[in-house]
Amino acid sequence: MKCLFAGLLLLYSHVVYGGSPCADTTYDVLHNQSLLPDAHRRQTFAVRENDSTNYSLQLALDKDGRPLYYYRNIFTPVCYTGECKPVFINFYWDLLGNYIRYDLPAGEALTKLDHKVFKPADYEKLQEILAKPDCLLAELKITDLIVPGTEKLADSVDARTGATLKTIKNEVIPGAVYTCYTLWHMAHGNVVEEINRITETYNSKQLLHRFLSSGNPDYQYWALGKVMDKKGMITPGFETAIRNIVNSKHIFIARYILQQVDAGFYTGKKAQHWLWDTFTRAPYPAQLTILRRLKNVPLQGELVRRLADTLANANGEQANLLLALLKAAPENNYVKKKLHDYEIQQHQ
């Protein structure tokens, strides 16, 4: 009977529940609707979840037909103890399948096993749980978390994961354990692979530029994998976008580019003028990365002189890198004097 009811709920979801969530048809329980831009239209994709279940995945598009984000209207039974509870909820993902947020259809609410409606703190807690891609629920079976026949957390320690009861409690909402478990796996399951597959079909020069300029490291790493090959060569037309990322506040991706990009990216007067400007504004770790990369780059005279000017105020690690670069540079009276002055300074 439980399985029959679950099947009827799933069938009903395909026949009745659909359409694009919008402000007047959803309950923004998290008060974060502004996280996503308004969609002008949508594209629907049929996704096969398993041998017996399909669902519709919606891709929100802007007025120019450019992809914005994905969403899914979910109507699913949550069954564990012989009782099924229908859950209505809308999930949203970015263009790489990273979960963003949820909301509810207008007039709907989430409930616990005892039919108590979620409190505001419960909705916030659910968002915290769903937003964790490495949540403990990823590896556990529901029977690891629940005493059979109840919705109560087990009192024992899970031997496979070494997870303590305290840790498990942080990953679920008491009285809604199976709801948390079911929804987390919907947010992070095969839908992620499907989203990436669909987004790949939209790959274009325009999309790559959007991703690179987005300020979103996930988008930027994805686009970098498309425009920078394994040798660090940049596809023509994307050099400025790559330089803008290096100059951005995202230090980790900036260092990644500085380390991986081909030496030709630093070669030439114009490139080294940009590189010096970047060096002077970069945080210390990025400065060290730049100095290390210059080891195998032909240095222009202007950059050599500026590096020589930096030597007097450099700390020990910077100085060692600068000395190696300056000593390997072509003979230059200005640099020779700076090196001589530095040696005198060190002995004073």
C-alpha positions in Angstrom: 0.0 0.0 0.0 2.9 2.3 0.9 4.5 1.8 -2.5 1.2 2.2 -4.3 0.6 5.6 -2.6 4.2 6.7 -3.4 3.6 5.8 -7.1 0.4 7.7 -7.2 2.1 10.8 -5.8 4.9 10.6 -8.4 2.3 10.2 -11.2 0.4 13.2 -9.8 3.5 15.3 -9.8 3.9 14.8 -13.6 0.3 15.5 -14.4 -0.5 18.5 -12.1 2.6 20.1 -10.7 4.7 22.1 -13.1 5.4 25.5 -14.4 8.0 28.1 -13.7 8.2 29.3 -10.0 7.7 33.1 -9.7 7.2 35.6 -6.9 3.4 35.3 -6.8 3.3 31.4 -6.9 6.1 30.6 -4.4 6.7 31.1 -0.7 10.2 32.5 -0.2 10.6 30.9 3.2 14.3 31.7 3.3 13.9 35.4 2.3 16.6 35.1 -0.3 14.7 35.2 -3.6 17.0 38.0 -4.7 19.8 35.4 -5.1 18.5 34.6 -8.6 17.7 37.0 -11.5 14.3 37.0 -13.1 13.9 34.5 -15.9 12.1 35.6 -19.1 11.5 32.1 -20.4 12.5 28.5 -19.7 13.5 25.3 -21.5 12.4 21.9 -20.2 14.5 18.8 -20.2 13.2 15.3 -19.4 15.6 13.6 -17.0 15.6 9.8 -16.2 16.1 9.3 -12.5 15.9 5.5 -12.5 14.2 2.7 -14.5 10.7 3.8 -13.5 10.9 7.5 -12.8 11.4 10.6 -15.0 11.2 14.2 -14.0 11.4 17.6 -15.7 14.3 19.9 -15.2 13.8 23.5 -16.1 16.6 25.8 -17.4 15.8 29.5 -16.8 16.9 31.8 -19.6 17.2 35.6 -19.8 15.6 37.8 -22.5 18.4 37.0 -24.9 18.1 33.2 -24.5 21.2 32.9 -22.3 21.1 30.3 -19.5 20.8 31.6 -16.0 20.1 28.7 -13.6 18.2 25.4 -13.3 15.2 24.6 -11.2 13.0 21.7 -10.5 9.4 21.5 -9.1 9.5 18.6 -6.7 6.4 16.7 -5.4 7.7 13.6 -3.7 6.4 11.2 -1.0 8.7 10.9 2.0 8.0 7.5 3.4 9.8 5.5 6.1 7.6 4.3 9.0 4.6 3.1 6.9 3.3 6.6 6.5 3.9 8.8 3.4 4.0 12.6 3.6 3.8 14.5 0.3 6.5 17.2 0.1 6.2 20.1 -2.3 9.4 22.1 -2.8 11.3 23.9 -5.6 15.1 23.4 -5.9 17.5 25.8 -7.7 21.0 25.0 -9.1 23.6 27.1 -10.9 24.8 26.2 -14.4 27.3 23.6 -13.1 24.9 21.8 -10.8 25.8 23.5 -7.5 22.8 23.7 -5.3 21.7 27.3 -4.6 18.5 27.5 -2.6 14.9 26.2 -2.3 11.5 27.7 -1.9 8.0 26.3 -1.6 4.9 26.6 -3.7 2.5 29.2 -2.3 0.4 27.8 0.5 2.7 24.8 1.1 4.8 24.0 4.2 7.2 21.4 5.4 6.2 19.2 8.3 7.9 16.8 10.7 6.8 13.3 11.5 4.4 14.5 14.2 2.8 16.8 11.6 4.2 19.9 13.3 4.9 22.6 10.7 8.6 23.6 10.3 9.6 26.7 12.3 11.7 29.4 10.6 14.8 27.9 12.3 14.0 24.5 10.7 13.8 26.1 7.2 17.2 27.8 7.8 18.6 24.5 9.1 17.4 22.6 6.0 19.1 25.2 3.8 22.3 24.7 5.7 22.1 20.9 5.2 21.2 21.1 1.5 24.0 23.6 0.8 26.7 21.1 2.0 27.9 19.1 -1.0 30.1 17.0 1.4 27.3 16.4 4.0 27.5 13.3 6.1 24.3 12.2 4.5 26.2 11.5 1.3 27.8 8.3 2.6 25.2 7.1 5.1 22.1 5.0 4.6 19.0 6.1 6.2 19.1 3.1 8.4 22.4 4.3 9.8 20.7 7.4 11.2 17.3 6.1 12.4 16.1 3.5 14.8 14.0 1.1 12.7 10.3 1.9 13.0 10.9 5.4 14.3 12.1 8.8 13.2 14.5 9.0 16.2 18.2 9.3 15.8 20.2 6.3 16.7 22.1 6.4 20.0 25.0 4.4 18.7 28.1 5.5 16.9 28.2 4.6 13.2 31.2 2.2 12.8 31.7 2.9 9.1 32.1 6.6 9.3 33.2 7.0 12.9 30.4 9.6 13.1 29.3 10.5 16.6 25.7 11.1 17.6 26.6 14.8 18.0 27.9 15.0 14.4 24.8 13.3 13.0 22.5 15.6 14.9 24.2 18.6 13.1 23.3 17.1 9.7 19.6 16.6 10.2 16.4 18.1 11.7 15.0 16.0 14.6 11.6 14.7 13.5 12.4 15.2 9.9 15.4 13.0 9.4 14.1 11.2 6.3 13.0 14.4 4.8 16.5 15.8 5.1 18.0 12.6 3.8 15.6 12.4 0.8 15.9 16.1 -0.2 19.7 16.2 0.2 20.1 13.3 -2.3 17.7 15.0 -4.7 19.8 18.2 -4.5 23.1 16.4 -5.0 22.2 13.2 -7.0 22.3 12.5 -10.7 20.8 15.9 -11.4 24.3 17.4 -11.1 25.6 15.2 -13.9 22.6 16.0 -16.1 23.0 19.8 -15.5 26.6 19.6 -16.6 25.7 17.7 -19.7 23.1 20.2 -20.6 25.3 23.2 -19.9 28.0 21.7 -22.1 25.5 22.0 -25.1 25.4 25.7 -24.5 29.2 26.1 -24.5 30.1 29.0 -26.7 32.6 31.9 -26.9 29.9 34.1 -25.3 29.3 31.7 -22.4 33.0 31.3 -21.7 33.4 35.1 -21.5 30.4 35.3 -19.2 31.9 32.6 -17.0 35.3 34.2 -16.9 34.0 37.6 -16.0 31.4 36.3 -13.5 33.5 36.5 -10.4 32.3 32.9 -9.6 35.4 30.7 -9.1 33.4 27.5 -10.1 32.4 29.1 -13.4 35.9 30.5 -13.9 37.7 27.2 -13.4 35.2 25.5 -15.7 35.8 28.1 -18.4 39.6 28.0 -17.9 39.5 24.3 -18.7 38.0 25.3 -22.0 40.3 28.2 -23.0 43.6 27.1 -21.5 45.1 23.8 -22.7 47.4 21.4 -20.7 50.4 23.3 -21.8 49.0 26.6 -20.5 48.3 28.1 -24.0 45.4 30.5 -24.0 42.9 30.4 -26.8 43.2 33.7 -28.8 40.6 36.2 -27.8 40.6 35.3 -24.1 43.8 36.8 -22.9 42.2 40.0 -21.5 39.6 38.0 -19.6 42.4 35.8 -18.1 44.4 38.9 -17.0 41.3 40.4 -15.4 40.9 37.2 -13.2 44.6 37.4 -12.2 44.0 41.0 -11.1 40.8 40.1 -9.2 40.3 39.5 -5.5 40.2 35.7 -5.9 43.7 34.9 -4.9 43.5 31.1 -5.4 42.4 31.1 -9.0 44.8 34.0 -9.7 47.7 31.9 -8.4 46.5 28.9 -10.3 46.6 30.9 -13.6 50.0 32.4 -12.8 51.4 28.9 -12.1 49.8 27.1 -15.1 49.8 29.6 -17.9 52.4 29.3 -20.7 55.5 31.5 -20.4 54.5 33.2 -23.6 51.8 34.9 -21.6 54.5 36.9 -19.8 56.7 37.6 -22.8 57.0 40.9 -24.5 57.0 44.6 -23.5 53.2 45.0 -23.2 52.8 41.7 -21.3 55.5 42.6 -18.8 54.2 46.1 -18.3 50.9 44.5 -17.2 52.8 41.9 -15.1 54.6 44.6 -13.2 51.4 46.5 -12.5 49.9 43.2 -11.3 52.9 42.5 -9.1 52.8 45.8 -7.3 49.1 45.3 -6.4 49.2 41.6 -5.7 49.2 40.0 -2.3 52.5 38.5 -1.1 51.8 34.8 -2.1 51.0 36.0 -5.7 54.1 38.1 -5.8 56.2 35.1 -5.0 54.4 33.1 -7.7 55.2 35.8 -10.3 58.8 35.9 -9.4 59.2 32.2 -9.6 57.5 32.1 -13.0 59.8 34.8 -14.4 62.7 32.4 -14.1 62.2 31.0 -17.6 60.9 34.2 -19.2 63.0 36.6 -21.3 62.9 39.8 -19.3 62.5 43.2 -21.0 64.9 45.9 -19.9 62.2 48.0 -18.2 61.0 45.1 -16.1 64.6 44.3 -15.1 65.1 47.8 -13.9 61.9 47.8 -11.9 62.8 44.5 -10.3 66.2 45.9 -9.4 64.5 48.9 -7.7 62.5 46.5 -5.6 65.5 44.6 -4.3 66.4 47.1 -1.5 63.1 46.7 0.2 62.5 43.0 -0.4 62.4 40.5 2.5 64.6 37.4 2.5 62.4 35.1 0.3 61.7 37.9 -2.2 65.3 38.9 -2.3 66.5 35.4 -3.1 64.2 35.2 -6.1 65.0 38.7 -7.3 68.7 38.1 -7.1 68.4 35.0 -9.2 66.5 36.9 -11.8 68.8 39.9 -11.9 72.0 37.9 -12.0 70.6 35.9 -15.0 69.4 39.0 -16.9 71.6 40.5 -19.7 74.5 42.7 -18.5 73.2 46.1 -17.4 75.1 48.8 -15.6 72.0 50.0 -13.8 71.3 46.5 -12.5 75.0 46.0 -11.7 74.9 49.1 -9.5 71.7 48.0 -7.7 73.3 44.6 -7.0 76.4 46.3 -5.7 74.4 48.6 -3.4 72.4 45.6 -2.1 75.6 43.7 -1.1 76.9 46.8 0.7 73.5 47.1 2.5 73.6 43.5 3.6 77.0 44.0 5.2 76.1 47.1 7.2 
